[in-house]
Amino acid sequence: MITIYYDFQKTQQIQTDAYTRTVKQVQDYIPLRQYIRRALNDRDHDYRIYVQNRTLAEWLRDLRDYPATLVHWEEIAINDHIGVRPEVDNTIAKTVEELASDYINPKDTDSIFATAQTDPIKIIPPILTIEGYLLANQETTLQIVIVNSNLFPIYTVRLVVSGLQVTVEWPSIEAGSSASHEVLAPATREKGDVQIVDYVCTYESSNRSRQFNDYVKLPIRRLQRNEVDALFEDML
């Protein structure tokens, strides 16, 4: 099980080890996600993560979808330690006055998150491939595959392939995984061997809406004479 502690006031003196980690700044996010992935696959040990940054806490909100038996959440509040002298409890790293000066109102989370958006967390656009070919005489089936290469999920994924008159949506695509969808493409009117197909993909990541545009080249298959004859025979 993973226990995630909200320790925004840094009230704990934490001894880190292979199963205990403290995260304090947004640059810790990607290593933290890798650590969590390993922890989720390890059912033999209990893990503890102390989150001391409100922005990181926002970015971990998708983990609340896991059952409490797998990911448990606790908040260490400043009120839990008021009236306790540091010399009495050696787990308290600061006095109450120092803790109070460090306290950040939860209403300030939005401004903190807006500031953190400039931090260098690299977002990799999803990778799109379209498997199959186009026909000049009839519709054909294509397989659209989209890959999320990031270490975190992406949400509300919407793909518009204008050249194929196709729109596909996925609620989410998990980190390091792919999603696919089968579509029926209309007959092409292009005279060459390939058709350039433009697409637009929009998605949400780290509480921001993102968009990227690109294109793929789809091969065009020309039916042979015997295939055309067979096609007309089927229509009789």
N, C-alpha and C positions, 0 to 999 in steps of 0.2 A: 504494500500500500504506500501511496505518496501522501504525506501531510504537508500542506502548503500554509505557512504562517504569514499573515500580514503583520509586519513589524516595522511600520512606518516611523515610529519614534525611536527605533533602535534601542530598545530596552534590554536586549539580551546580549550577553557575552557568549558567543557561539564558537564551539570547537568544531571546525569543519573536518570532514573525512570523506571516504568514498560514498557514504550514504547520507551525508549532511552537507548542504550547500547554502551559501548566502549570496544574494544578488542585490546590487546597490545602484547600478546605472544601466541606461538603455543599451550600452555596448555589450552588456552581459546577455542580451536576449538570445542571440543565435546559439552560443554555447549552452545556454540554459535549455533551449528546445532540444538540442541533441542529448543532453543529460536526461531530460524527461522521457524522451523516446526510449532510451536504454532502461530507465526505471520502470516504464510500463511493461517492458518485456521481461522484467525480472520479478517473478512472483515469490522468490525465496527470501527477500529482504525488505525491510521497511526503510523508506527514504523520507528525509525532512528537508524542506526548502523554505528558507526565510527570505521573504520578499520585502525589501526595504526601500522600494521605489514605487510610487503610485502609477506611473506610466506603465511599468512592467506588469503591474497587477491588472491594468486594463487589457494589456495584450495577452494575458493568460485566461481571459474570460471564457474562451471556448472549452477549457478543461472542465468547466462546471457541468458540461454535458455528460461527463463520466459518472458512474454510480459512486456514492459516498464510500462504498467498500473498497474502491480502487483509488479515488482521489478525494481526500478529506481536507476541508478548509477551516482554518481558525484565524481569528484576529486578536492580536495582542494589543490591548488598548492602554492608553496612558492611565486611565482610571484604575486599572488593575494594580497599579503600583503606588498610587498616592498614599502618603502616610508611612511608607516603608523606607527606612533609612538605608543608604547604600551599604553601610557597614554591617547591617543585619542580614541583607540578602545580597550575596556577592554576584548574583546573576544580573544585577542592575548596573549598567555601565555609566549612567548619568544621574544627576540629582533631578528631583521633580521640576525644579526651576529651569534646568537646562532642557528637559524634555518638553516643557510647556513652550519654550522659545522655539523649539524645532517643529512644533505641531503645525500641520497644514490642514486647513479646513477641506473636507471632501468636496465642497462646492468649487474649489480651485482646480479640480482635476482637469477640466477642459482646457484651462490656460496652460497647465503643465504639459498636457498632451500636445497642444499646438506648438509649444516650444520644442518639444522632442521630435517633431516631424522633420526638423532640419538635421537630425543626427544621422550618421552614415550607415543606415541599415539598408542593405541592397535588396531591392525587390526585383526578382527575375520574372519577366513576362512569361505567361504560359506558352508552351511550344505546341503548335498546331500542325497536324499532318492530315491529309485526306487521301485515303487509300481507294484505288479504283481508277476508272477511266470514263471518259465521256463518249457518247455515240452521236453521230449526226442524224440518225434515222429514228431513234426512239429514246425513251427515258432509260436511265441506268441507275443502279444502286451504288452508293458510295458510303464509306465508313469514315466518319470524322472522329479523330482521336486528339484529345487535348491533355497535355502533361503539365502538372504543377511541380517545378523543380525546387521550389522554396522549402525551407525547413518549418513552414507554418502553413495552415490551410488558407485557401482563398474562398470567398463567399460571393453569392449572387452572380454567378458567372453567366454572361449572356453573349452569345456568338451570333453575329449577323453576317452571312455570306451572300453578298448582294448578287454576285454573278450566278449563283445557283438558286436564288430566291428561297433561301433557307434561313431560319432562325432557330437556334438551339439554346436551351437554358439548363443550368445545373444549380441546385441550391448551394452546394459547396464541393470543393475538391480537396482532399486531404493532402498533407505535406508529402512530397515525394511519390505521389500516385497519379493515376490518369483516369480519365473518363472518356467514354465513347458513345457515339450515337449513329444509327444508320439512317440515311436520308435518300430520297428519290430525287435525282437530278434531271432536269429537262434536257431534251436533245439540244446539242450545241449547233450554233450557226457559223462557227468559225471555220475557215477554209484551210488552216494550217494543221500542224501535228499536235499543237498544244493550245490550251486556252488559259489565259491569266485570270485568276479568280481573286478578287479583292475581298477582304473581310475586316470586320471591326469586332474586337473583344473588349467587353467591359466587365469589371469585377471589383470586389472590395477586399482590401487588405490593410491591417493595422488601422482600422477605423477610417480609411480613406477610400474614395471611389477612384478607380484607375481605368485607363483606356489605352489600347494600343492598336495600331493599324498595320496590316501587312498583306501579302498576297502569296498564293501558291500557283504553281504551274501544273495543270492537269493534262495528262496525255489524252489525245483524241484517237479513238480506234475507228478505222474505216472498215465497214463490212465488206467481205469478199462477195463476188457475184453469187456463189452458191449459197452463202448465208442470206443474202437478200431474197433469192428465190424461195428458200425455206421459210423465210419470214412471211412472204405473201401466201405461201401454201397454208401456213397456220391460220391465216385470216380468212381462208375460204370456208 
